[in-house]
Amino acid sequence: MSRWTDLGSTVRIAISGVGRAIRPLAKWTVRITGVIALVMVVLACTRIPFDLHQWLGTAAGECDHAPEVLVILGGSGMPSGPELLRLHRAAELAMEWPEVRIAIIDPGAPSILEAMTQELELRGVDRTRMTTMNVGNNTREQALLLEKHYGAGTSVALVTAPENVYRSVRAFRKLGFEQVCGVPAWDHASAHDFAYGHKEVGGRSWAPDVSNRPGLRYTFWNYLKLEITCLREYVAILYYQVNGWI
C-alpha cells in the first residue's frame, strides 16, 4: 500500500509543480487574448478594416487597358460567393475586351473548372477563348505555371478576391511579369438601410431596439470578419516575403 501511496503523492506533487509553472503563462495568454479581442472590437467600430481591405485590392495597381491574357485565379470552390464574384467580373471584362484570351486556374476537381467555364458561357463568353488549368495549389505555384505556359513577357490581368490582389500581382512581378495588373472582384453591399419598426414586428418592450441601427446589426460584424480576412492576408504577405516570392 505504501508503494501506491508514494506513487499517488509523487503524481500530485508533479501536477502541482506543472500547474505553478504554467499559471503565469496562462494568465498572460488570457490577458493578451483579451487585449486582441478588445482591439478588434474597437477597430470594428471604425472604417479601418474597410480601408485595409481596400488597400490590398488596389495598392499593386489596377488594370487600365486590355492585357493579352485575362487570368482567373480560382480556389474557393464552385459554386461559392468568391468564385462567382471572380467569374462575374471576368465576364464583364471579357465582353469589354473581345480579343483577350482567358486562362482559368483551379486545383480542385475537374468538374469545378467545367462549372467555371459554363458560368462564363452563360454570361456570353465564347468557350474557344478559354484555357483551363487544373493545377496550382497556391499563388506562387500558379504564377510559376503561367510563366511556363505563356512566358513572363505576356501581359496579364489577374482576377481574384480583393484581399489576394496585392500578393498575387507582386508574386507575378517577382517572376519577371512586367505587364501585370490586378482585377479585384469586389462585392457590392446593398444601399438599403434595412430599418424596421421594432414594435410593429412584435419586438419585446424589454429587448434592445436596434431597428434603426444597421451599423450595429450588420456593419460591425462584417468589419470583424474583414479584420480576420485582412489579418490572414497580411500574414501570407509576410510569409511570401520571407520565402523571397514577392
C-alpha positions as CSV (number, residue, x, y, z in Angstrom):
1,M,0.0,0.0,0.0
2,S,2.8,2.4,0.9
3,R,4.2,2.0,-2.7
4,W,0.9,3.1,-4.2
5,T,0.6,5.9,-1.7
6,D,4.0,7.1,-2.6
7,L,3.2,7.0,-6.3
8,G,0.0,9.0,-5.7
9,S,1.9,11.6,-3.7
10,T,4.5,11.9,-6.5
11,V,1.8,12.4,-9.1
12,R,0.1,15.1,-7.1
13,I,3.4,16.9,-6.5
14,A,4.2,16.7,-10.2
15,I,0.8,18.1,-11.2
16,S,1.1,20.8,-8.6
17,G,4.5,21.8,-10.0
18,V,3.3,21.9,-13.6
19,G,0.3,24.0,-12.5
20,R,2.5,26.5,-10.8
21,A,4.8,26.6,-13.8
22,I,2.1,27.2,-16.4
23,R,-0.1,29.5,-14.3
24,P,1.8,32.7,-15.3
25,L,1.8,31.7,-18.9
26,A,-2.0,31.0,-18.8
27,K,-2.5,34.4,-17.2
28,W,-0.6,36.2,-19.9
29,T,-2.3,34.2,-22.6
30,V,-5.7,35.3,-21.2
31,R,-4.6,38.9,-21.0
32,I,-3.1,39.0,-24.5
33,T,-6.2,37.3,-25.9
34,G,-8.4,39.9,-24.1
35,V,-6.4,42.8,-25.5
36,I,-6.5,41.4,-29.0
37,A,-10.3,40.9,-28.7
38,L,-10.8,44.5,-27.4
39,V,-8.7,46.0,-30.2
40,M,-10.7,44.1,-32.8
41,V,-14.0,45.2,-31.3
42,V,-12.7,48.8,-31.3
43,L,-11.4,48.6,-34.8
44,A,-14.8,47.2,-36.0
45,C,-16.4,50.4,-34.9
46,T,-14.2,52.3,-37.3
47,R,-13.6,52.2,-41.1
48,I,-10.1,50.9,-40.7
49,P,-10.9,47.3,-41.7
50,F,-12.6,48.6,-44.8
51,D,-9.6,50.8,-45.7
52,L,-7.1,47.9,-45.1
53,H,-9.1,45.7,-47.4
54,Q,-9.4,48.4,-50.0
55,W,-5.6,48.8,-49.9
56,L,-5.0,45.1,-50.5
57,G,-7.2,45.3,-53.6
58,T,-5.7,48.4,-55.2
59,A,-2.1,49.1,-53.9
60,A,-0.4,46.8,-56.5
61,G,-2.1,48.6,-59.4
62,E,-5.4,48.0,-61.2
63,C,-5.8,47.4,-64.9
64,D,-6.4,50.4,-67.2
65,H,-6.1,48.7,-70.6
66,A,-6.6,45.3,-72.1
67,P,-4.0,42.6,-71.4
68,E,-3.1,39.7,-73.6
69,V,-4.4,37.1,-71.1
70,L,-7.1,37.5,-68.5
71,V,-6.3,35.1,-65.7
72,I,-8.9,33.9,-63.2
73,L,-7.2,32.6,-60.1
74,G,-9.6,30.1,-58.6
75,G,-9.6,28.0,-55.5
76,S,-12.7,28.9,-53.5
77,G,-14.9,26.1,-54.9
78,M,-17.8,26.2,-57.2
79,P,-20.4,27.4,-56.7
80,S,-19.3,29.8,-54.0
81,G,-19.6,33.6,-53.4
82,P,-15.9,34.5,-54.0
83,E,-15.7,32.3,-57.2
84,L,-18.9,33.6,-58.7
85,L,-17.7,37.2,-58.0
86,R,-14.5,36.5,-59.9
87,L,-16.4,35.0,-62.8
88,H,-18.9,37.8,-62.9
89,R,-16.1,40.4,-63.1
90,A,-14.1,38.3,-65.6
91,A,-17.1,38.0,-67.8
92,E,-17.6,41.8,-67.8
93,L,-14.0,42.4,-68.9
94,A,-14.1,39.5,-71.4
95,M,-17.0,41.2,-73.2
96,E,-15.3,44.6,-72.9
97,W,-12.0,43.1,-74.3
98,P,-13.2,40.6,-77.0
99,E,-9.7,39.8,-78.3
100,V,-8.3,38.8,-74.9
101,R,-7.5,35.2,-74.1
102,I,-8.8,33.8,-70.8
103,A,-7.0,31.4,-68.5
104,I,-8.9,29.7,-65.7
105,I,-6.8,28.1,-62.9
106,D,-8.2,26.0,-60.2
107,P,-6.5,23.0,-58.4
108,G,-9.8,21.3,-57.4
109,A,-11.8,18.7,-59.1
110,P,-12.0,19.0,-62.9
111,S,-15.8,19.4,-62.5
112,I,-15.1,22.8,-60.8
113,L,-13.2,24.0,-63.9
114,E,-16.1,22.9,-66.1
115,A,-18.6,24.7,-63.9
116,M,-16.5,27.8,-64.1
117,T,-16.3,27.6,-67.8
118,Q,-20.1,27.1,-68.1
119,E,-20.6,30.1,-65.9
120,L,-18.6,32.3,-68.2
121,E,-20.5,30.8,-71.2
122,L,-23.8,31.7,-69.5
123,R,-22.5,35.3,-69.4
124,G,-21.8,35.3,-73.1
125,V,-18.1,34.4,-73.3
126,D,-17.1,32.0,-76.1
127,R,-15.5,28.8,-74.8
128,T,-12.9,28.8,-77.5
129,R,-11.3,31.8,-75.8
130,M,-10.7,29.8,-72.6
131,T,-7.8,27.7,-71.4
132,T,-8.3,25.7,-68.2
133,M,-5.5,24.6,-65.9
134,N,-6.3,22.0,-63.2
135,V,-3.2,22.9,-61.2
136,G,-1.7,25.5,-58.7
137,N,-2.2,24.9,-55.0
138,N,-1.1,28.4,-54.0
139,T,-0.5,31.7,-55.7
140,R,3.3,31.1,-56.1
141,E,2.7,27.8,-57.9
142,Q,0.0,29.4,-60.1
143,A,2.4,32.1,-61.1
144,L,5.1,29.6,-61.9
145,L,2.8,27.6,-64.1
146,L,1.6,30.6,-66.0
147,E,5.1,31.8,-66.5
148,K,6.0,28.4,-68.0
149,H,2.8,28.3,-70.2
150,Y,2.7,31.9,-71.5
151,G,6.1,33.4,-70.7
152,A,6.9,36.3,-68.5
153,G,6.8,38.7,-71.4
154,T,3.0,38.2,-71.7
155,S,0.8,41.0,-70.3
156,V,-1.7,39.5,-67.9
157,A,-4.6,40.8,-65.7
158,L,-5.3,38.8,-62.5
159,V,-8.9,38.4,-61.4
160,T,-9.1,37.3,-57.8
161,A,-10.5,38.3,-54.4
162,P,-9.6,41.9,-53.4
163,E,-7.6,40.7,-50.4
164,N,-5.5,38.5,-52.7
165,V,-4.7,41.1,-55.4
166,Y,-1.6,42.7,-53.8
167,R,0.2,39.4,-53.1
168,S,-0.8,37.9,-56.5
169,V,0.5,40.8,-58.5
170,R,3.7,41.0,-56.5
171,A,4.2,37.3,-56.9
172,F,3.9,37.5,-60.7
173,R,6.2,40.5,-60.9
174,K,8.8,38.6,-58.9
175,L,8.9,36.0,-61.7
176,G,9.5,38.7,-64.3
177,F,6.0,39.6,-65.4
178,E,6.4,43.4,-66.0
179,Q,3.0,43.9,-67.5
180,V,0.7,42.5,-64.8
181,C,-2.2,44.2,-63.1
182,G,-4.9,43.3,-60.7
183,V,-8.7,43.0,-61.1
184,P,-10.2,42.8,-57.6
185,A,-13.6,41.1,-57.7
186,W,-15.4,43.4,-55.2
187,D,-18.7,42.6,-53.7
188,H,-21.2,45.4,-53.5
189,A,-23.3,45.9,-50.4
190,S,-26.9,46.9,-50.6
191,A,-27.6,50.6,-50.2
192,H,-30.8,49.8,-48.5
193,D,-30.8,50.9,-44.8
194,F,-32.8,47.9,-43.6
195,A,-34.6,49.9,-40.8
196,Y,-37.8,48.4,-39.4
197,G,-40.4,49.0,-36.7
198,H,-39.4,47.2,-33.5
199,K,-42.9,47.2,-32.0
200,E,-44.6,46.7,-35.4
201,V,-42.9,43.3,-35.9
202,G,-43.5,42.1,-32.4
203,G,-40.3,43.1,-30.6
204,R,-40.5,42.8,-26.9
205,S,-40.5,46.0,-24.9
206,W,-37.6,45.0,-22.7
207,A,-35.4,43.9,-25.7
208,P,-32.9,46.4,-27.1
209,D,-34.3,48.3,-30.0
210,V,-31.8,48.2,-32.8
211,S,-34.3,48.6,-35.6
212,N,-32.7,51.9,-36.8
213,R,-29.1,50.7,-36.2
214,P,-28.0,48.8,-39.3
215,G,-24.4,49.7,-38.5
216,L,-24.6,47.7,-35.3
217,R,-26.7,44.9,-36.8
218,Y,-24.5,44.4,-40.0
219,T,-21.5,46.7,-40.5
220,F,-19.9,46.0,-37.1
221,W,-20.0,42.2,-37.7
222,N,-18.9,42.5,-41.3
223,Y,-15.9,44.5,-40.2
224,L,-15.0,41.9,-37.6
225,K,-14.9,39.3,-40.4
226,L,-13.0,41.7,-42.6
227,E,-10.3,42.0,-39.9
228,I,-9.8,38.3,-39.9
229,T,-9.6,38.3,-43.7
230,C,-7.0,41.1,-43.7
231,L,-5.0,39.6,-40.8
232,R,-4.7,36.3,-42.6
233,E,-3.6,38.0,-45.8
234,Y,-1.0,40.2,-44.2
235,V,0.5,37.1,-42.6
236,A,0.5,35.5,-46.0
237,I,2.3,38.5,-47.4
238,L,4.9,38.3,-44.7
239,Y,5.3,34.6,-45.4
240,Y,5.8,35.3,-49.1
241,Q,8.4,37.9,-48.3
242,V,10.3,35.5,-46.0
243,N,10.5,33.0,-48.9
244,G,11.5,35.6,-51.4
245,W,8.4,35.1,-53.5
246,I,7.5,38.8,-53.6
